[in-house]
Amino acid sequence: MGEKIVFTNGCFDVIHRGHLELLKYCKSLGNVTVGLNSDDSVRRLKGKERPVTLQEDRKFLLESLIYVDKVIIFEEDTPYNLIKQEEPDIIVKGGDYEISDVVGSDIAEVRIYEFINGYSTTKIIKNISNR
């Protein structure tokens, strides 16, 4: 049997250490597929000022990381259809989720990665705009 397929998803708008630690954890579990929110879905989820970085640039950055094996952009607000398509063994989400609330918990095992305090794209953007 080959390595497990590990799925995580997000906007990854301004990549920071918290993202990298999450992806490093994912890689420790197997081959990592990242579901990346499209520009339109980021706007719907985060507001009209986002994303700061366009989807093709976010995809390129993620693909350049040693922790990431595959990046797929998705248009929907949730990655449910993508998860069904990719059939991962494990889904990893950041620490503010309950396993039962994770999209795809009916498809694959879910692991929650505890957030590293102080790292947030929203916080970084706010800090930049306050300078």
C-alpha positions as CSV (number, residue, x, y, z in Angstrom):
1,M,0.0,0.0,0.0
2,G,1.3,3.5,-0.9
3,E,1.4,6.6,1.2
4,K,-1.8,8.0,2.5
5,I,-3.4,10.9,0.7
6,V,-3.8,13.9,3.0
7,F,-6.1,16.7,2.1
8,T,-6.3,20.2,3.5
9,N,-7.9,23.3,2.1
10,G,-8.0,27.1,2.5
11,C,-7.5,30.5,0.9
12,F,-3.7,30.7,1.6
13,D,-3.9,34.4,0.7
14,V,-0.9,35.6,2.6
15,I,1.2,32.6,3.4
16,H,2.6,32.7,6.9
17,R,4.3,30.4,9.4
18,G,1.0,29.0,10.6
19,H,0.2,27.8,7.1
20,L,3.6,26.2,6.8
21,E,3.4,24.4,10.1
22,L,0.0,23.0,9.1
23,L,1.4,21.8,5.8
24,K,4.4,20.3,7.4
25,Y,2.2,18.4,9.7
26,C,0.1,17.2,6.7
27,K,3.3,16.1,5.0
28,S,4.3,14.0,8.0
29,L,1.1,12.0,7.4
30,G,1.5,11.3,3.7
31,N,1.1,12.9,0.2
32,V,-0.5,16.3,0.5
33,T,-3.2,17.6,-1.7
34,V,-4.3,21.2,-1.1
35,G,-7.7,22.4,-2.1
36,L,-7.2,26.1,-2.9
37,N,-10.2,28.5,-2.8
38,S,-10.6,30.3,-6.1
39,D,-10.5,34.1,-6.2
40,D,-14.3,34.3,-6.4
41,S,-14.8,31.9,-3.5
42,V,-12.3,33.9,-1.4
43,R,-14.3,37.1,-2.1
44,R,-17.5,35.4,-1.1
45,L,-16.0,34.1,2.2
46,K,-13.6,36.9,3.2
47,G,-15.1,40.1,1.5
48,K,-14.5,42.2,-1.6
49,E,-11.0,43.3,-0.5
50,R,-9.7,39.7,-0.6
51,P,-7.8,37.9,-1.9
52,V,-4.7,40.0,-1.7
53,T,-2.8,37.4,-3.9
54,L,-4.4,36.0,-7.1
55,Q,-5.2,32.3,-7.3
56,E,-2.6,31.4,-9.8
57,D,0.1,33.1,-7.7
58,R,-1.2,31.4,-4.5
59,K,-1.2,28.1,-6.4
60,F,2.4,28.6,-7.6
61,L,3.6,29.4,-4.1
62,L,1.9,26.3,-2.6
63,E,3.3,24.1,-5.4
64,S,6.8,25.4,-4.6
65,L,6.7,24.2,-1.0
66,I,8.4,20.9,-0.1
67,Y,5.3,20.0,2.0
68,V,2.8,20.1,-0.9
69,D,2.4,17.4,-3.6
70,K,-0.6,18.7,-5.5
71,V,-2.8,21.9,-5.5
72,I,-6.3,22.0,-7.0
73,I,-8.2,25.3,-7.2
74,F,-11.9,24.9,-6.4
75,E,-14.8,27.4,-7.1
76,E,-17.4,26.3,-4.5
77,D,-17.6,27.8,-1.0
78,T,-16.6,24.4,0.4
79,P,-14.3,21.7,-1.0
80,Y,-16.9,18.8,-0.5
81,N,-17.1,17.9,-4.2
82,L,-13.3,18.1,-4.5
83,I,-12.9,15.8,-1.5
84,K,-15.3,13.3,-3.0
85,Q,-13.3,13.4,-6.2
86,E,-9.9,13.1,-4.6
87,E,-10.9,10.4,-2.0
88,P,-8.2,11.3,0.6
89,D,-7.4,9.0,3.5
90,I,-7.1,11.9,6.0
91,I,-8.5,15.5,6.1
92,V,-6.5,18.0,8.2
93,K,-8.0,21.3,9.4
94,G,-6.8,24.0,11.7
95,G,-7.5,24.0,15.4
96,D,-10.8,26.0,15.6
97,Y,-12.8,23.1,14.1
98,E,-14.7,20.3,15.7
99,I,-14.3,17.0,13.8
100,S,-18.0,16.7,13.2
101,D,-18.1,20.2,11.6
102,V,-15.3,19.5,9.1
103,V,-16.5,19.3,5.5
104,G,-15.8,15.7,4.3
105,S,-15.8,14.1,7.7
106,D,-18.3,11.6,6.2
107,I,-15.7,10.7,3.6
108,A,-12.3,10.5,5.4
109,E,-10.7,10.4,8.8
110,V,-10.3,14.0,10.1
111,R,-7.4,15.3,12.2
112,I,-7.4,18.7,13.8
113,Y,-4.0,20.6,13.8
114,E,-3.8,23.0,16.7
115,F,-3.2,26.6,15.6
116,I,0.0,28.4,16.4
117,N,-1.2,31.5,18.2
118,G,-0.4,34.8,16.6
119,Y,-0.5,33.8,13.0
120,S,-3.4,34.9,10.9
121,T,-3.7,36.4,7.4
122,T,-6.4,38.8,8.6
123,K,-4.0,39.9,11.4
124,I,-1.1,40.4,9.0
125,I,-3.3,42.5,6.6
126,K,-4.5,44.6,9.5
127,N,-0.9,45.2,10.7
128,I,0.2,46.3,7.3
129,S,-2.7,48.6,6.8
130,N,-2.1,50.2,10.2
131,R,1.5,51.2,9.4
